[in-house]
Every structure is written in structure tokens, then in C-alpha cells.
Amino acid sequence: MSMPEAEAETRPGGVDGDGDGPGPVGRWLRADRVRAVAVALIVVSVAWRAGLAARGWFSQDEFVIAAQVLDTKLDVDYLLRTFNNHLMPGGLLVAWAMVRLAGFASWPWVLLLAFGQAAVGFALYRLLRDLLRPGWGLLIPLCLFVFSPLTLEVSSLWLVGLLVLPTQLALVLAVSAQVRYVRTGRLRHLVTVAVWVVFGLLFDTKALLIVPLLFLLTAFLFTSGRAWRSLVTTVRRYWPAWLVLGVLSGAYVAFYLTRPARELDEPTSVGQVLTFLGDLVGDTVVPGLLGGPWRWAYAGDGPPLVDPYEVAKWLSWAVLVTLVVVTVRRRPSAGRAWLLLVCYLGLVAALFAVTRLGGPLGPLVGVIPRYVADVVLVAAICVGAALLGTKDADEDDVSAWPVPTVLREPGAFAVGLVAIVVLLAGIGVGTLWSTARFGDNWSTKHGRDYLATAQAELAAARPGTVFFDTTVPERVVAGYFWPDNLQSHFFRPAERRPTFVELAERPSTFDESGRIRPVAVEGRKIVPGPVADCGHLAEGGRTTRIMMDGYLEEWPYVVQFGYLSSGDSTALFQLGDATREITLRRGLNEVFFLMEGGGDSVRITVATPGVGVCTQLITVGRAVPAA
């Protein structure tokens, strides 16, 4: 061998003296091609989902939080309150800062959600590398999570992202730390576990499920033997972890119970629970793990609900059952991995069965994908363990696995390989289809169109235009969010805000599309009056009672009062126990004002003696846009 050839072989990486070898990026790619592809897949997923999120906008809960943020100081009471029974100080802190900085601008939220998705994706890949046997197979559970249609809501809706993404990150990093603690017994890893559990609890109460997940994962993946033996071993060998996490969970629950919250929506019947379980597992989780749901049910401005095709749903069940049977027959530890997934799904189902089913949205809980976003993450871990095996499992190499003789034939192997390729291609196509259809649904946003129209109308409105505070359309913010569905709440973060008053002669309101219209009142009217060419006559110095054409329950109303006055005066207007002083002007006039009262009549007392007021128009009801 010549001297130049010997020198070339001894240089690192085979780089020649002219520097024509791979640069830093090339060396990084060559060092671990699986890692390079994993990073590319995560980047593609994040970018794709950011594009989908940008097509949508805020939804109902976001409007409510945004309005509350601008009406609240950043203090302990704000951070430690519950929102829809979620204790989420971390999420409320981020929301407070983002709403005040960005208002209704959506791009800062898209960037924040993209950052959170990337963090969870990279943390998951690191966990898979640490937990499972190495190889290209690591990309299967990674893709199952980062491209799952069931997590599209998490990457598109910022309030859901604030709850779920930090909890997912805490789950992955707590599991990673638990794996290191189990392998080494070092207490610093246990401290890390506790830190990440606390981090998750700062963003959602559901992070409490991380604790039983860690116990189940340790028992199923890091012990051997029968169930009772595994449980005893897990408790005895790792008791410091369960002591620390048990005390932490107990302290959190005790504090949570001191916070004011609405009553739990408990189930009303066994049938309701069974229907929920069928929806959750049969329509959402199983199809979603295999590229579904393929079809979405429109849900207004909110994220769509899963609505899988019947044939595709049952095919997904068949594929999953086949996968479970094959992996269990080939790998002894696969059954424990699948049981881990079933147990965690059972915990999630039990949580929602006792807290969500009795409310107005109870029938829909099982088909809302965000409720199983963490299940998808656990499924990725379990599927990886079932397919690849963990580094800790005492199992032979794949070449020594028992394979039926008939499947060892070259033709059978080729058929099996084709079947696997077809299956993966089908799941991939289904995932693309489900994601694209989600994007089509998510891009329809009535709230965005309503606000854009209202902002343009306010910019062109004449000076002095004033508004009565009525509700926004139901499809923008639902009525059960009252009073946060009022226009005064909705427009708080907007660049242009209407001026709201309680009394005006020519008030305005917004119609269903956001255009400015004069106010009209729909409701109860006064009966015809006895005075010819006058109707009801109210003379100065005494009270006149005027009957309505029906009874009014106690409620906030808008009153339309049309009158003809012989002079200027003030008057006291009464509706039940409610009173309001109004100013009357000489001539034919009209005034609108707000009152909260009830009854079957109104009373008018004109203050100035000698002034007479005729009226044939008094309507008490709700403000609507005039035709």
C-alpha cells in the first residue's frame, strides 16, 4: 500500500486532504440516519399542523378566556381559580400574557402551539430511543403520535393546546425520568419525575393520571411474572417513588377540593356510560390509532367531532386485533404492553365517566378527540414496546422468534411483506385524508367573520354611535357561557370596541353577520289606551299604571318607549320593583333603556305638574336589529 493511500485510510471519516468530505451536517446525518429521519418527520408534522391551525381561529372558550383576562388582575386569585373545573395556573398565566400582548391576532398562538408540538415530539423520540430496541422501527410509534388525527385539535385550538401540550410534555419527560430511576435507582431521577409531574399539574388537573401511569408502566414493562408478583415487586422495589408521588398527589387533590368549582356532571344511567364507552373506544380511539376517523362531524366554530364510516371503523378493529394477536404470539412482553394501554385508557374513561357525562355536552364526550390526546401518546409508547420490545426485556433476538413453518417459505414471506406495505400505505392515506378533512372543517369560522365585519362597520360608523349590550350570535359564543357571550365581553380584546350605554334615543346593535343596525325591541306590548288620539295619558304629578299584553318574568329587558309630550320634564318609569329615571323632551320622541324587572304592567310618573304625556308604544323585551 502506498503512503498516500495509507494516510487517506487513517484520516477521520475518510476525508481527504482537499476537504472534499462531508461537512458537519453530513457527518450528523451519517452518524444516525434514523435520528435524522425522525427529526425531519417531526419538523414536517409541526409545519403541516401550523398551516392547518392558521386556517382557523379562536373558538368559544378562547373568546371567554380572552374577555376574562382583560377584566382581571394577574394575582393569586386569578391564577388559582378553576376554569370549567380545570385548575390551570400555568395556562392562565400564559393566556393572560398572550391575550394582553396579541389580542385577537392568531399568529403568536400558532407559533406557541408549534413550539409545544415540537418539544413533545423530540421528547417522545428521545424516550423511544431510551426505552426500546434501536432501529428503523422506532419511526412507527413516532409517526403514530406526531401525525395522529386525534391530536389535531390540540395543535389548532390554543386553549386546548395550553391544557394538553404541557401535560403531554410532562408525561413524556416523567416517564423518561422514571425509566432512568428504575434502571439506576438514583434519587436524582426520582426528583426529576416529581418535578415533571408538578409541571403537568400546573397546566391541567388531568396530569394526576401521570402517577398511576408511571406505576403501571413500571409493573408491566420492568417486572416479570404473574400479575400479583409484578405488583408486589413494583411496590417493594420502588416504594420511594410511590411514597413521593402519593404525597404529592394527595396534597394536590386536597388543595384542589378547596377551590370553588361547579358540580361534577355525573352520569344519569348505566346505559349512558355504556354508550360513552362505545363512542370513546369504538368510534374515537381505535379508528384514530389507524388513521381515522376519516370523516368529521361539523360542530360550529369549535373543533369537529369524530364520525367514522361504519365499514372503516370495523376494518380498523380487525386490523388492531390482528396486530395484537401477531405481536403477542411473537413476543412474550407484547401482551404486557397492550395491557398497559388498556389500563391507561380505562383510567381516562373512568375519569370522564364520573365528571362529564351528566352535562349538556355529555352525549358528545366520547367523540371529542382532545379527551384522548394523552391516550395517543401512551399508545405510541405501548405500540413501540409491543412491536420492538424494550431494552430491558429478557428476550431472544428477532431471528430466534418462533415463526410458523408455513410462514418461513419465500412466497409466504413475500405475501406478508406486501400485506405490511399495503397496511402502512392504507394507514398513511387515511391519515392524510382525515387531516385534510379536519382542515376543511376548521377553516370555517363564524366568529372570525363576525368580528371582521363588526370592525369594518365600527371604522365607518358615524361619530356618537352607541350600542346596547346584547349577546353575540349563538354560533359565535353559546348562550350557556352567559355573561361572557355579551358583546361587551366579546369585543374587549378587539382593536375597535363599541361604546355601550343603558339609555339612548337612537341606539344601535349588530346583526347576525356583524353589521350595525338600529335597535328594535321584540316582546310584550302595552294594551290599547282609552284616550282617543292619545292612547294612555300620564299627567304630571301622579302615577299612571299601564297594563301589558302578558306577564313578564323577572329578567334584564330592553324597554322601547315612544311618547308625545307637551313639555320638557323628567319621569320615573317602573317595571315591577325596578325603576329608572328618564328625561322627556317636548314633542314626538322615542327612548330606549335597560331595566331588570317583571310583572304585568308598567308605571309612569311625570315629575313636572302640567306636563301631559301620551303613549301608544311601550315594548318590553329583547333588543334585535331593526329590519
LINWOPE-V425669 format. One record per residue. N is the residue number from 0. PHI is phi in whole degrees, -180 to 180 (NA if undefined). BURIAL is + if it has 9 or more other ideal C-beta (glycine too) atoms within 8 Angstrom, else -. Layout:
n=N phi=PHI burial=BURIAL
n=N phi=PHI burial=BURIAL
This chain:
n=0 phi=NA burial=-
n=1 phi=-74 burial=-
n=2 phi=-61 burial=-
n=3 phi=-60 burial=-
n=4 phi=-67 burial=-
n=5 phi=-64 burial=+
n=6 phi=-66 burial=+
n=7 phi=-63 burial=+
n=8 phi=-72 burial=-
n=9 phi=-88 burial=-
n=10 phi=-74 burial=+
n=11 phi=-58 burial=-
n=12 phi=70 burial=-
n=13 phi=70 burial=-
n=14 phi=-77 burial=+
n=15 phi=-82 burial=+
n=16 phi=-69 burial=-
n=17 phi=-88 burial=-
n=18 phi=74 burial=-
n=19 phi=-89 burial=-
n=20 phi=-77 burial=+
n=21 phi=-64 burial=+
n=22 phi=-83 burial=-
n=23 phi=-59 burial=-
n=24 phi=-67 burial=-
n=25 phi=-63 burial=+
n=26 phi=-66 burial=+
n=27 phi=-64 burial=+
n=28 phi=-65 burial=+
n=29 phi=-71 burial=-
n=30 phi=-64 burial=-
n=31 phi=-157 burial=-
n=32 phi=-68 burial=-
n=33 phi=-62 burial=+
n=34 phi=-61 burial=+
n=35 phi=-62 burial=+
n=36 phi=-67 burial=+
n=37 phi=-61 burial=+
n=38 phi=-61 burial=+
n=39 phi=-62 burial=-
n=40 phi=-63 burial=+
n=41 phi=-65 burial=+
n=42 phi=-63 burial=+
n=43 phi=-61 burial=-
n=44 phi=-61 burial=+
n=45 phi=-63 burial=+
n=46 phi=-64 burial=+
n=47 phi=-62 burial=+
n=48 phi=-71 burial=+
n=49 phi=-63 burial=+
n=50 phi=-63 burial=-
n=51 phi=-64 burial=+
n=52 phi=-62 burial=+
n=53 phi=-67 burial=+
n=54 phi=-74 burial=-
n=55 phi=-99 burial=+
n=56 phi=-167 burial=-
n=57 phi=-64 burial=+
n=58 phi=-128 burial=+
n=59 phi=-59 burial=+
n=60 phi=-62 burial=+
n=61 phi=-65 burial=+
n=62 phi=-62 burial=+
n=63 phi=-65 burial=+
n=64 phi=-63 burial=+
n=65 phi=-60 burial=+
n=66 phi=-66 burial=+
n=67 phi=-68 burial=+
n=68 phi=-60 burial=+
n=69 phi=-76 burial=+
n=70 phi=-112 burial=-
n=71 phi=-135 burial=-
n=72 phi=-79 burial=-
n=73 phi=-83 burial=-
n=74 phi=-139 burial=-
n=75 phi=-64 burial=-
n=76 phi=-61 burial=-
n=77 phi=-69 burial=+
n=78 phi=-69 burial=+
n=79 phi=-102 burial=-
n=80 phi=-84 burial=+
n=81 phi=-104 burial=+
n=82 phi=-119 burial=-
n=83 phi=52 burial=-
n=84 phi=71 burial=+
n=85 phi=-93 burial=+
n=86 phi=-93 burial=+
n=87 phi=-141 burial=+
n=88 phi=-59 burial=+
n=89 phi=-64 burial=+
n=90 phi=-65 burial=+
n=91 phi=-66 burial=+
n=92 phi=-65 burial=+
n=93 phi=-64 burial=+
n=94 phi=-62 burial=+
n=95 phi=-60 burial=+
n=96 phi=-70 burial=-
n=97 phi=-68 burial=+
n=98 phi=-65 burial=+
n=99 phi=-70 burial=+
n=100 phi=-85 burial=-
n=101 phi=-112 burial=+
n=102 phi=60 burial=+
n=103 phi=-90 burial=+
n=104 phi=-67 burial=-
n=105 phi=-95 burial=+
n=106 phi=-63 burial=-
n=107 phi=-62 burial=+
n=108 phi=-70 burial=+
n=109 phi=-61 burial=+
n=110 phi=-64 burial=+
n=111 phi=-63 burial=+
n=112 phi=-66 burial=+
n=113 phi=-63 burial=+
n=114 phi=-61 burial=-
n=115 phi=-63 burial=+
n=116 phi=-63 burial=+
n=117 phi=-61 burial=+
n=118 phi=-62 burial=+
n=119 phi=-67 burial=+
n=120 phi=-61 burial=+
n=121 phi=-67 burial=+
n=122 phi=-64 burial=+
n=123 phi=-66 burial=+
n=124 phi=-62 burial=+
n=125 phi=-62 burial=+
n=126 phi=-64 burial=+
n=127 phi=-61 burial=+
n=128 phi=-63 burial=+
n=129 phi=-78 burial=+
n=130 phi=-92 burial=+
n=131 phi=-102 burial=+
n=132 phi=-67 burial=-
n=133 phi=-72 burial=-
n=134 phi=136 burial=-
n=135 phi=-65 burial=-
n=136 phi=-62 burial=+
n=137 phi=-61 burial=+
n=138 phi=-72 burial=+
n=139 phi=-66 burial=+
n=140 phi=-66 burial=+
n=141 phi=-64 burial=+
n=142 phi=-65 burial=+
n=143 phi=-56 burial=+
n=144 phi=-86 burial=+
n=145 phi=-70 burial=+
n=146 phi=-109 burial=+
n=147 phi=-64 burial=+
n=148 phi=-62 burial=+
n=149 phi=-70 burial=+
n=150 phi=-105 burial=+
n=151 phi=-64 burial=+
n=152 phi=-62 burial=+
n=153 phi=-65 burial=+
n=154 phi=-90 burial=+
n=155 phi=-117 burial=+
n=156 phi=-107 burial=+
n=157 phi=-69 burial=+
n=158 phi=-68 burial=+
n=159 phi=-64 burial=+
n=160 phi=-61 burial=+
n=161 phi=-63 burial=+
n=162 phi=-81 burial=+
n=163 phi=-90 burial=+
n=164 phi=-60 burial=+
n=165 phi=-63 burial=+
n=166 phi=-67 burial=+
n=167 phi=-63 burial=+
n=168 phi=-62 burial=+
n=169 phi=-63 burial=+
n=170 phi=-62 burial=+
n=171 phi=-63 burial=+
n=172 phi=-72 burial=+
n=173 phi=-67 burial=+
n=174 phi=-63 burial=+
n=175 phi=-59 burial=+
n=176 phi=-66 burial=+
n=177 phi=-65 burial=+
n=178 phi=-60 burial=+
n=179 phi=-67 burial=+
n=180 phi=-65 burial=+
n=181 phi=-64 burial=+
n=182 phi=-75 burial=-
n=183 phi=-110 burial=-
n=184 phi=76 burial=-
n=185 phi=-78 burial=-
n=186 phi=-69 burial=-
n=187 phi=-64 burial=-
n=188 phi=-72 burial=+
n=189 phi=-66 burial=+
n=190 phi=-61 burial=-
n=191 phi=-63 burial=+
n=192 phi=-57 burial=+
n=193 phi=-62 burial=+
n=194 phi=-62 burial=-
n=195 phi=-73 burial=+
n=196 phi=-64 burial=+
n=197 phi=-62 burial=+
n=198 phi=-58 burial=+
n=199 phi=-63 burial=+
n=200 phi=-67 burial=+
n=201 phi=-69 burial=+
n=202 phi=-114 burial=+
n=203 phi=-166 burial=+
n=204 phi=-62 burial=+
n=205 phi=-62 burial=+
n=206 phi=-62 burial=+
n=207 phi=-58 burial=+
n=208 phi=-69 burial=+
n=209 phi=-61 burial=+
n=210 phi=-64 burial=+
n=211 phi=-63 burial=+
n=212 phi=-62 burial=+
n=213 phi=-63 burial=+
n=214 phi=-64 burial=+
n=215 phi=-64 burial=+
n=216 phi=-62 burial=+
n=217 phi=-64 burial=+
n=218 phi=-69 burial=+
n=219 phi=-82 burial=+
n=220 phi=-104 burial=+
n=221 phi=-125 burial=+
n=222 phi=-133 burial=+
n=223 phi=-136 burial=-
n=224 phi=99 burial=-
n=225 phi=-69 burial=-
n=226 phi=-58 burial=-
n=227 phi=-64 burial=-
n=228 phi=-64 burial=+
n=229 phi=-63 burial=+
n=230 phi=-65 burial=+
n=231 phi=-63 burial=-
n=232 phi=-62 burial=+
n=233 phi=-62 burial=+
n=234 phi=-69 burial=+
n=235 phi=-69 burial=-
n=236 phi=-76 burial=-
n=237 phi=-122 burial=+
n=238 phi=-59 burial=-
n=239 phi=-59 burial=-
n=240 phi=-64 burial=+
n=241 phi=-72 burial=+
n=242 phi=-67 burial=-
n=243 phi=-64 burial=+
n=244 phi=-70 burial=+
n=245 phi=-66 burial=+
n=246 phi=-64 burial=-
n=247 phi=-62 burial=+
n=248 phi=-65 burial=+
n=249 phi=-63 burial=-
n=250 phi=-64 burial=-
n=251 phi=-66 burial=+
n=252 phi=-61 burial=+
n=253 phi=-61 burial=-
n=254 phi=-69 burial=-
n=255 phi=-58 burial=+
n=256 phi=-69 burial=-
n=257 phi=-85 burial=-
n=258 phi=-85 burial=+
n=259 phi=-65 burial=-
n=260 phi=-154 burial=-
n=261 phi=-76 burial=-
n=262 phi=-65 burial=-
n=263 phi=-68 burial=-
n=264 phi=-88 burial=+
n=265 phi=-75 burial=-
n=266 phi=-66 burial=+
n=267 phi=-102 burial=-
n=268 phi=-160 burial=-
n=269 phi=-66 burial=-
n=270 phi=-60 burial=-
n=271 phi=-64 burial=+
n=272 phi=-65 burial=+
n=273 phi=-65 burial=-
n=274 phi=-63 burial=+
n=275 phi=-60 burial=+
n=276 phi=-63 burial=+
n=277 phi=-63 burial=+
n=278 phi=-67 burial=+
n=279 phi=-64 burial=+
n=280 phi=-84 burial=+
n=281 phi=-75 burial=+
n=282 phi=-97 burial=+
n=283 phi=-107 burial=+
n=284 phi=-69 burial=+
n=285 phi=-64 burial=+
n=286 phi=-61 burial=+
n=287 phi=-65 burial=+
n=288 phi=-73 burial=+
n=289 phi=-120 burial=+
n=290 phi=97 burial=+
n=291 phi=-78 burial=+
n=292 phi=-90 burial=+
n=293 phi=71 burial=+
n=294 phi=-138 burial=-
n=295 phi=-121 burial=+
n=296 phi=-96 burial=+
n=297 phi=-65 burial=-
n=298 phi=-133 burial=-
n=299 phi=68 burial=-
n=300 phi=-73 burial=+
n=301 phi=-76 burial=-
n=302 phi=-64 burial=+
n=303 phi=-70 burial=+
n=304 phi=-103 burial=+
n=305 phi=-71 burial=+
n=306 phi=-151 burial=+
n=307 phi=-69 burial=+
n=308 phi=-67 burial=-
n=309 phi=-60 burial=-
n=310 phi=-63 burial=-
n=311 phi=-64 burial=+
n=312 phi=-62 burial=+
n=313 phi=-72 burial=-
n=314 phi=-65 burial=-
n=315 phi=-64 burial=+
n=316 phi=-63 burial=+
n=317 phi=-63 burial=-
n=318 phi=-64 burial=+
n=319 phi=-65 burial=+
n=320 phi=-62 burial=-
n=321 phi=-61 burial=-
n=322 phi=-62 burial=+
n=323 phi=-63 burial=+
n=324 phi=-62 burial=-
n=325 phi=-64 burial=-
n=326 phi=-68 burial=+
n=327 phi=-68 burial=+
n=328 phi=-70 burial=-
n=329 phi=-89 burial=+
n=330 phi=-138 burial=+
n=331 phi=-58 burial=-
n=332 phi=-79 burial=+
n=333 phi=-63 burial=+
n=334 phi=-61 burial=-
n=335 phi=-69 burial=+
n=336 phi=-66 burial=+
n=337 phi=-66 burial=+
n=338 phi=-65 burial=+
n=339 phi=-61 burial=+
n=340 phi=-64 burial=+
n=341 phi=-62 burial=-
n=342 phi=-65 burial=+
n=343 phi=-68 burial=+
n=344 phi=-60 burial=+
n=345 phi=-63 burial=-
n=346 phi=-62 burial=+
n=347 phi=-64 burial=+
n=348 phi=-62 burial=+
n=349 phi=-63 burial=-
n=350 phi=-59 burial=+
n=351 phi=-77 burial=+
n=352 phi=-65 burial=+
n=353 phi=-96 burial=+
n=354 phi=-124 burial=+
n=355 phi=-124 burial=+
n=356 phi=-74 burial=+
n=357 phi=-86 burial=+
n=358 phi=-82 burial=-
n=359 phi=-64 burial=-
n=360 phi=-98 burial=-
n=361 phi=-52 burial=+
n=362 phi=-64 burial=-
n=363 phi=-102 burial=-
n=364 phi=-58 burial=+
n=365 phi=-70 burial=+
n=366 phi=-115 burial=+
n=367 phi=-96 burial=+
n=368 phi=-67 burial=+
n=369 phi=-64 burial=+
n=370 phi=-70 burial=+
n=371 phi=-118 burial=+
n=372 phi=-61 burial=+
n=373 phi=-73 burial=+
n=374 phi=-64 burial=+
n=375 phi=-61 burial=+
n=376 phi=-64 burial=+
n=377 phi=-65 burial=+
n=378 phi=-62 burial=+
n=379 phi=-61 burial=+
n=380 phi=-64 burial=+
n=381 phi=-70 burial=+
n=382 phi=-63 burial=+
n=383 phi=-61 burial=+
n=384 phi=-66 burial=+
n=385 phi=-71 burial=+
n=386 phi=-80 burial=+
n=387 phi=-105 burial=+
n=388 phi=84 burial=+
n=389 phi=-90 burial=+
n=390 phi=-64 burial=-
n=391 phi=-88 burial=-
n=392 phi=-70 burial=-
n=393 phi=-90 burial=-
n=394 phi=-131 burial=-
n=395 phi=-70 burial=-
n=396 phi=-65 burial=-
n=397 phi=-59 burial=-
n=398 phi=-66 burial=-
n=399 phi=-98 burial=-
n=400 phi=-66 burial=-
n=401 phi=-72 burial=-
n=402 phi=-122 burial=-
n=403 phi=-52 burial=-
n=404 phi=-55 burial=-
n=405 phi=-61 burial=-
n=406 phi=-84 burial=+
n=407 phi=-84 burial=-
n=408 phi=-68 burial=-
n=409 phi=-56 burial=-
n=410 phi=-66 burial=-
n=411 phi=-65 burial=+
n=412 phi=-63 burial=+
n=413 phi=-63 burial=-
n=414 phi=-63 burial=-
n=415 phi=-62 burial=+
n=416 phi=-64 burial=-
n=417 phi=-62 burial=-
n=418 phi=-62 burial=-
n=419 phi=-65 burial=-
n=420 phi=-62 burial=-
n=421 phi=-63 burial=-
n=422 phi=-63 burial=+
n=423 phi=-64 burial=-
n=424 phi=-65 burial=-
n=425 phi=-63 burial=+
n=426 phi=-63 burial=+
n=427 phi=-63 burial=+
n=428 phi=-64 burial=+
n=429 phi=-62 burial=+
n=430 phi=-64 burial=+
n=431 phi=-61 burial=-
n=432 phi=-65 burial=+
n=433 phi=-61 burial=+
n=434 phi=-67 burial=+
n=435 phi=-64 burial=-
n=436 phi=-68 burial=+
n=437 phi=-60 burial=+
n=438 phi=-62 burial=+
n=439 phi=-61 burial=-
n=440 phi=-68 burial=+
n=441 phi=-68 burial=+
n=442 phi=-74 burial=-
n=443 phi=-85 burial=-
n=444 phi=-136 burial=+
n=445 phi=-67 burial=+
n=446 phi=-62 burial=+
n=447 phi=-63 burial=+
n=448 phi=-67 burial=+
n=449 phi=-62 burial=+
n=450 phi=-67 burial=+
n=451 phi=-61 burial=+
n=452 phi=-66 burial=+
n=453 phi=-63 burial=+
n=454 phi=-66 burial=+
n=455 phi=-65 burial=-
n=456 phi=-66 burial=+
n=457 phi=-65 burial=+
n=458 phi=-66 burial=-
n=459 phi=-98 burial=-
n=460 phi=-70 burial=+
n=461 phi=-70 burial=-
n=462 phi=-58 burial=-
n=463 phi=87 burial=-
n=464 phi=-68 burial=+
n=465 phi=-124 burial=+
n=466 phi=-133 burial=+
n=467 phi=-89 burial=+
n=468 phi=-83 burial=-
n=469 phi=-113 burial=+
n=470 phi=-83 burial=+
n=471 phi=-78 burial=+
n=472 phi=-58 burial=-
n=473 phi=-57 burial=-
n=474 phi=-76 burial=-
n=475 phi=-90 burial=+
n=476 phi=-138 burial=+
n=477 phi=-67 burial=-
n=478 phi=-65 burial=-
n=479 phi=-73 burial=-
n=480 phi=-89 burial=+
n=481 phi=-52 burial=-
n=482 phi=-90 burial=-
n=483 phi=-77 burial=+
n=484 phi=-95 burial=+
n=485 phi=-74 burial=+
n=486 phi=-61 burial=+
n=487 phi=-63 burial=+
n=488 phi=-82 burial=+
n=489 phi=-60 burial=+
n=490 phi=-87 burial=+
n=491 phi=-57 burial=+
n=492 phi=-82 burial=+
n=493 phi=-76 burial=+
n=494 phi=-67 burial=-
n=495 phi=-113 burial=-
n=496 phi=-119 burial=-
n=497 phi=-67 burial=+
n=498 phi=-95 burial=-
n=499 phi=-101 burial=+
n=500 phi=-133 burial=+
n=501 phi=-110 burial=-
n=502 phi=-151 burial=+
n=503 phi=-163 burial=+
n=504 phi=-85 burial=-
n=505 phi=-134 burial=-
n=506 phi=-76 burial=+
n=507 phi=-122 burial=+
n=508 phi=-151 burial=+
n=509 phi=-105 burial=+
n=510 phi=-85 burial=-
n=511 phi=-61 burial=-
n=512 phi=-97 burial=-
n=513 phi=100 burial=+
n=514 phi=-83 burial=+
n=515 phi=-79 burial=+
n=516 phi=-136 burial=+
n=517 phi=-63 burial=+
n=518 phi=-82 burial=+
n=519 phi=-123 burial=+
n=520 phi=-122 burial=+
n=521 phi=-109 burial=-
n=522 phi=162 burial=+
n=523 phi=-76 burial=+
n=524 phi=-117 burial=+
n=525 phi=-79 burial=+
n=526 phi=-74 burial=-
n=527 phi=-58 burial=-
n=528 phi=-86 burial=+
n=529 phi=-86 burial=-
n=530 phi=-94 burial=+
n=531 phi=-63 burial=-
n=532 phi=56 burial=-
n=533 phi=-139 burial=+
n=534 phi=88 burial=+
n=535 phi=-104 burial=+
n=536 phi=-109 burial=+
n=537 phi=-112 burial=+
n=538 phi=-101 burial=+
n=539 phi=-59 burial=+
n=540 phi=95 burial=-
n=541 phi=-144 burial=-
n=542 phi=-93 burial=-
n=543 phi=-114 burial=+
n=544 phi=-96 burial=-
n=545 phi=-125 burial=+
n=546 phi=-79 burial=-
n=547 phi=-95 burial=+
n=548 phi=-87 burial=-
n=549 phi=-178 burial=-
n=550 phi=-91 burial=-
n=551 phi=-112 burial=+
n=552 phi=-70 burial=-
n=553 phi=-61 burial=-
n=554 phi=-172 burial=-
n=555 phi=-72 burial=-
n=556 phi=-126 burial=+
n=557 phi=-107 burial=+
n=558 phi=-111 burial=+
n=559 phi=-107 burial=+
n=560 phi=-125 burial=+
n=561 phi=-101 burial=+
n=562 phi=-149 burial=+
n=563 phi=-123 burial=+
n=564 phi=-113 burial=+
n=565 phi=-82 burial=-
n=566 phi=-170 burial=-
n=567 phi=-78 burial=+
n=568 phi=-168 burial=+
n=569 phi=-112 burial=+
n=570 phi=-146 burial=+
n=571 phi=-105 burial=+
n=572 phi=-106 burial=+
n=573 phi=-122 burial=+
n=574 phi=-132 burial=+
n=575 phi=65 burial=+
n=576 phi=-89 burial=-
n=577 phi=-88 burial=+
n=578 phi=-133 burial=-
n=579 phi=-147 burial=+
n=580 phi=-89 burial=-
n=581 phi=-126 burial=+
n=582 phi=-103 burial=-
n=583 phi=-104 burial=+
n=584 phi=-115 burial=-
n=585 phi=-58 burial=-
n=586 phi=100 burial=-
n=587 phi=-90 burial=-
n=588 phi=-143 burial=+
n=589 phi=-148 burial=+
n=590 phi=-141 burial=+
n=591 phi=-119 burial=+
n=592 phi=-156 burial=+
n=593 phi=-99 burial=+
n=594 phi=-148 burial=+
n=595 phi=-118 burial=-
n=596 phi=-162 burial=+
n=597 phi=-173 burial=+
n=598 phi=130 burial=+
n=599 phi=-113 burial=-
n=600 phi=-157 burial=-
n=601 phi=-122 burial=+
n=602 phi=-128 burial=+
n=603 phi=-126 burial=+
n=604 phi=-123 burial=+
n=605 phi=-81 burial=+
n=606 phi=-75 burial=-
n=607 phi=-90 burial=+
n=608 phi=-59 burial=-
n=609 phi=89 burial=-
n=610 phi=-97 burial=+
n=611 phi=-109 burial=+
n=612 phi=-128 burial=+
n=613 phi=-102 burial=+
n=614 phi=-148 burial=+
n=615 phi=-125 burial=+
n=616 phi=-135 burial=+
n=617 phi=-136 burial=+
n=618 phi=-124 burial=+
n=619 phi=-120 burial=+
n=620 phi=180 burial=+
n=621 phi=-115 burial=+
n=622 phi=-78 burial=+
n=623 phi=-136 burial=+
n=624 phi=-66 burial=+
n=625 phi=-69 burial=-
n=626 phi=-68 burial=-
